[in-house]
Amino acid sequence: MAGHSKWANIQHRKGRQDEKRGAAFSKIAKEITVAAKLGGGDPGFNPRLRVAVDKGKAINMPKDKIDTAIKKGTGELEGVDYVEARYEGYGIGGAAVMVDCLTDNKTRTVAEVRHAFSKYGGNMGTDGCVAFQFKHCGQLLFAPGTDEAKLMDAAIEAGAEDVITNEDGSIEVLTAPTDFIVVKDALEAGDFAPEFAEVTMKPEGETALAGDDAARMQKLLDVLESLDDVQAIYTTATMDE
């Protein structure tokens, strides 16, 4: 971990997301709508929808907003037709950045993302320029002090791919994206409640930033995250508090 706390970084990111709850509702509603459109409106038979709904519930998104987003996806209510887009580039210190978007106007979205990169010290690259630095997987993070041996046994039995104990004492359970819900449900049934759980693009390495570089990188990430069409941002950057 090169002296960086995985736990602190994750908690910091969660805190920033909670501060922007109104915007988060809008972004999650988009994801719910697209997931329902692609895989149907029943979370029990649509893993992507289940993940999106769980994400909404985790930040106390009202049930009526969740239901409305599902109905827009299934066509029961009129809604906007969103498409998925991913943009890649480099931030401060060469840190890799991937930006996932849902948009009804790709021309607008790519212009906004490119502008944010160029204005705040980054550089938007070509498709695939940094994707190889990330692994698509399910990630569940457990607090320092969790019983490592028991969690490892339960995770492996549930079908997890790997269990990693970080230097700060937090424990990560990694799964194949398709196994995420099954493993999460099994661990929660065994009284292992993750503090953070999502299907993500996990960086294979880290770019450590501190001081002014860390502040500049955080500004770039904040500006990208503030764009209406941006759903998720993944980066190799780690920043000291």
Buried (B, 14 or more C-beta within 10 A) or exposed (E): BEEBBBBBBBBBEBEEBEEBEEBBBEBBBBBBBBBBBEBBBEBEEBBBBBBBBBBBEBBEBEEEBBBBBBBBBBEEEEBEEBEEBBBBBBBBBEBBBBBBBBBEEEEEBBEBBBEBBEEBBBEBBEEEBBBEBBBEBBBBBBBEEBEEEEBBEBBBEBBBBEBEBBEBBBBBBBBBBEBBBBBBEBBEEBEBEBBBBBBBBBBEEBBBBEEEBBEBBBBBBBBBBEBBBBBBBBBBBBBEE
